[in-house]
Amino acid sequence: MASDQKTIDILKERASVKEYDTTHEMTKEELTELLDITTKAPSAWNLQHWHFTVFHSAESKAKLLPIAYNQKQVSQASAVIAVLGDLEANLKGEKIYSELAEQGFITEDIKETLMTQINGAYQSEQYAREAAYSNASLAAMQLMIAAKAMGYDTCAMGGFSKEAYVKEFNVSGRYEPVMLISVGKAAKEAHKSNRFDIEEVSDFL
């Protein structure tokens, strides 16, 4: 089967970079483009269970730094993007499926069936939380791959105080902080890391 070698190379080359060129600045336009590509990620029922907060200014990154346990990439990177999961993504369903129905892509009956399914699933707080994390994580991975394709490097960080983040940045109870992602030009290559052989991490049935 034919493959796009450039895409394969990007996937192979992406690694977690923790030291960044502090003199390089990403523009708001570049970051907006990056997020636009990120939002093309798949999501359950196309509910797009994500929200992003971009820490672009030195002042905002300084506020984030202690919350992220003073990890140097927070202050060194051109930007840090917080990926939040939407615990009430079902509330987006009416807008999404009403537009599709108005455009003739689905019938009103199909729309109502889908909304019944979605709202039924969201009766479970556990489902809402799991969906927020899994779908926001799909967007996070797309963001890191897109950044690499644009010539930038990233590092996903789960090491931060979610409670302090919510308090400092007045985050609505609707959103759950999932991870932080630093983005910028690498000043030093990522540490070499090993991967398990495919035989150790997979089964073919």
Order of alpha helices (4+ residues) and beta strands (2+ residues): alpha-alpha-beta-alpha-alpha-beta-alpha-alpha-alpha-beta-alpha-beta-alpha
